[in-house]
Amino acid sequence: METILLLANSESDGSLAKPAHEALGAAKALTSALPGSKLVVGLIGQTVQPAADSIATCGATAFLGVAGADFAPSRYATDAAAAEALAKAAQATILLAPATSRWNRTLPGVAQRLGGRADTHVTGLSADGGKLSINRWYYRQRMEAVVQRAQRPWAILVEPGTQPAWQGERGTATLQPVSVNLPESCKRTTVVGLREPAADAQTIRPDAVLLLVAGAGWTKKQADGQPHVKDAEKLIHDCLKLARASLGSSKSLVDLGGEGQAVLSFLTHLNQIGQTGSTPRHPKGLATCCHGEEPHTVGWRFINERRAINLDPNCGWARGKADVLYVADAFAVIAKVNQLLAENASK
Ligand SMILES: Cc1cc2nc3c(=O)[nH]c(=O)nc-3n(C[C@H](O)[C@H](O)[C@H](O)COP(=O)(O)OP(=O)(O)OC[C@H]3O[C@@H](n4cnc5c(N)ncnc54)[C@H](O)[C@@H]3O)c2cc1C
């Protein structure tokens, strides 16, 4: 019999973000699958009543809250103190939270304080035979493990994008405030502001339907014997904007910047997909001017539908790495795609 505590923080407008709804979806599914278990919600933030009301009908047996200005910012000391107090108040055996940077930083420390264990980046939860198991990938997403633990409490960080988000009616939740004894030493760190790229400079969009991958071919000499990096930059930028796509890159392309060569101004190593890059989860991917070598395509593991545009009919994508390979000039294809997308948008 488990007491499952869903931990989440309210946003600055009092709402709950999508990763919190997804973790709640997982918590609800587990509660139904584990006979005799119950769900408790624990919220942290400046104000938590609006967040509690937004999920009032989720079936939780209690809504606990730690609220106040001290708990608004993402700060390890106060978040950990609040989560520890909530876990003790709920007598939780399972702590579930979204694997955002805020909770990834906090929850393992909370598990340590409570004498429990923590698992991060969890991509699946199941309860076969009344026993909780989690799925987690290791070794750069090459091996998947199914893990069970006897130790309680068990803190589980649910990877955003892997679980269906809870959806339900709003209501009025009866919130039980939980007090936290906060020494001054917990408030030494202050968050002075947030820096983020301008909306149109933000090229990594985990929620995008399409991942557009740019390879080093965009910077290579083309049929006329000249490179056309500025044209490439505009084509890719327009395509990202029109298709609302997320931008991925090959290692070769991002490395060119460090070698002093002309590259796309909006690319950084954060865009790199592959063995030494990221492994994003988009429903569709389109690789352009990218050869499709194994160290790159290993990062496409979770992309469901894969297409590539390459001049070379023998490139890596042709060897079972893509569902469709267009043997064509990506400059011409993307220019046409952008034209069609713009026409569609203006209809
Ligand atoms: C240990 C290790 C780890 C690595 N990790 C990664 C990783 O995480 N991610 C990664 O990406 N790579 C990684 N690599 C590098 C990887 O092996 C490749 O070197 C790299 O992916 C090649 O990048 P690319 O395909 O963009 O460039 P290239 O190999 O130069 O390919 C360019 C392609 O563009 C095509 N092209 C050129 N012009 C056009 C045009 N007009 N239209 C259409 N196509 C055109 C060419 O036909 C060619 O296929 C790693 C390598 C090692 C050894």
The ligand as an SDF file (V2000), in Angstrom:
LIG
                    3D

 53 58  0  0  0  0  0  0  0  0999 V2000
   33.0390    9.5410  -30.5470 C   0  0  0  0  0  0  0  0  0  0  0  0
   32.2380   10.2920  -31.5680 C   0  0  0  0  0  0  0  0  0  0  0  0
   31.0740   10.9050  -31.1660 C   0  0  0  0  0  0  0  0  0  0  0  0
   30.3010   11.6200  -32.0910 C   0  0  0  0  0  0  0  0  0  0  0  0
   29.1300   12.1870  -31.6720 N   0  0  0  0  0  0  0  0  0  0  0  0
   28.3600   12.8150  -32.5980 C   0  0  0  0  0  0  0  0  0  0  0  0
   27.1030   13.3850  -32.2180 C   0  0  0  0  0  0  0  0  0  0  0  0
   26.7110   13.3550  -31.0550 O   0  0  0  0  0  0  0  0  0  0  0  0
   26.3680   13.9850  -33.1650 N   0  0  0  0  0  0  0  0  0  0  0  0
   26.7720   14.0780  -34.4750 C   0  0  0  0  0  0  0  0  0  0  0  0
   26.0430   14.6530  -35.2900 O   0  0  0  0  0  0  0  0  0  0  0  0
   27.9500   13.5480  -34.8540 N   0  0  0  0  0  0  0  0  0  0  0  0
   28.7560   12.9320  -33.9390 C   0  0  0  0  0  0  0  0  0  0  0  0
   29.9480   12.4290  -34.3490 N   0  0  0  0  0  0  0  0  0  0  0  0
   30.4210   12.7580  -35.7070 C   0  0  0  0  0  0  0  0  0  0  0  0
   29.7790   11.9060  -36.7880 C   0  0  0  0  0  0  0  0  0  0  0  0
   30.4580   10.6880  -36.9030 O   0  0  0  0  0  0  0  0  0  0  0  0
   29.8290   12.6540  -38.1360 C   0  0  0  0  0  0  0  0  0  0  0  0
   31.1470   13.0630  -38.3830 O   0  0  0  0  0  0  0  0  0  0  0  0
   28.9230   13.8800  -38.2130 C   0  0  0  0  0  0  0  0  0  0  0  0
   27.6290   13.5680  -37.7930 O   0  0  0  0  0  0  0  0  0  0  0  0
   28.8920   14.3570  -39.6670 C   0  0  0  0  0  0  0  0  0  0  0  0
   28.1470   15.5310  -39.7510 O   0  0  0  0  0  0  0  0  0  0  0  0
   27.3820   15.9190  -41.0600 P   0  0  0  0  0  0  0  0  0  0  0  0
   26.6180   14.7660  -41.5620 O   0  0  0  0  0  0  0  0  0  0  0  0
   26.6560   17.1920  -40.8320 O   0  0  0  0  0  0  0  0  0  0  0  0
   28.5900   16.3240  -42.0650 O   0  0  0  0  0  0  0  0  0  0  0  0
   29.2000   15.5990  -43.3240 P   0  0  0  0  0  0  0  0  0  0  0  0
   29.6390   14.2320  -43.0150 O   0  0  0  0  0  0  0  0  0  0  0  0
   30.1900   16.5590  -43.8640 O   0  0  0  0  0  0  0  0  0  0  0  0
   27.9740   15.4880  -44.3310 O   0  0  0  0  0  0  0  0  0  0  0  0
   27.4590   16.5550  -45.0580 C   0  0  0  0  0  0  0  0  0  0  0  0
   26.3730   16.0150  -45.9400 C   0  0  0  0  0  0  0  0  0  0  0  0
   25.7340   17.0980  -46.5940 O   0  0  0  0  0  0  0  0  0  0  0  0
   25.3260   16.6410  -47.8620 C   0  0  0  0  0  0  0  0  0  0  0  0
   25.0820   17.8180  -48.7170 N   0  0  0  0  0  0  0  0  0  0  0  0
   25.9620   18.7860  -49.0820 C   0  0  0  0  0  0  0  0  0  0  0  0
   25.3150   19.7310  -49.8070 N   0  0  0  0  0  0  0  0  0  0  0  0
   24.0210   19.3550  -49.8810 C   0  0  0  0  0  0  0  0  0  0  0  0
   22.8800   19.9170  -50.5070 C   0  0  0  0  0  0  0  0  0  0  0  0
   22.9170   21.0550  -51.1950 N   0  0  0  0  0  0  0  0  0  0  0  0
   21.7090   19.2520  -50.3700 N   0  0  0  0  0  0  0  0  0  0  0  0
   21.6200   18.0780  -49.6730 C   0  0  0  0  0  0  0  0  0  0  0  0
   22.6840   17.5040  -49.0740 N   0  0  0  0  0  0  0  0  0  0  0  0
   23.8700   18.1410  -49.1840 C   0  0  0  0  0  0  0  0  0  0  0  0
   26.4830   15.7750  -48.3430 C   0  0  0  0  0  0  0  0  0  0  0  0
   26.0630   14.8770  -49.3320 O   0  0  0  0  0  0  0  0  0  0  0  0
   26.8680   15.0670  -47.0430 C   0  0  0  0  0  0  0  0  0  0  0  0
   26.1950   13.8360  -46.9220 O   0  0  0  0  0  0  0  0  0  0  0  0
   30.7370   11.7210  -33.4330 C   0  0  0  0  0  0  0  0  0  0  0  0
   31.9060   11.0750  -33.8360 C   0  0  0  0  0  0  0  0  0  0  0  0
   32.6540   10.3850  -32.9200 C   0  0  0  0  0  0  0  0  0  0  0  0
   33.9160    9.7270  -33.3880 C   0  0  0  0  0  0  0  0  0  0  0  0
  1  2  1  0
  2  3  1  0
  2 52  2  0
  3  4  2  0
  4  5  1  0
  4 50  1  0
  5  6  2  0
  6  7  1  0
  6 13  1  0
  7  8  2  0
  7  9  1  0
  9 10  1  0
 10 11  2  0
 10 12  1  0
 12 13  2  0
 13 14  1  0
 14 15  1  0
 14 50  1  0
 15 16  1  0
 16 17  1  0
 16 18  1  0
 18 19  1  0
 18 20  1  0
 20 21  1  0
 20 22  1  0
 22 23  1  0
 23 24  1  0
 24 25  2  0
 24 26  1  0
 24 27  1  0
 27 28  1  0
 28 29  2  0
 28 30  1  0
 28 31  1  0
 31 32  1  0
 32 33  1  0
 33 34  1  0
 33 48  1  0
 34 35  1  0
 35 36  1  0
 35 46  1  0
 36 37  1  0
 36 45  1  0
 37 38  2  0
 38 39  1  0
 39 40  1  0
 39 45  2  0
 40 41  1  0
 40 42  2  0
 42 43  1  0
 43 44  2  0
 44 45  1  0
 46 47  1  0
 46 48  1  0
 48 49  1  0
 50 51  2  0
 51 52  1  0
 52 53  1  0
M  END
$$$$
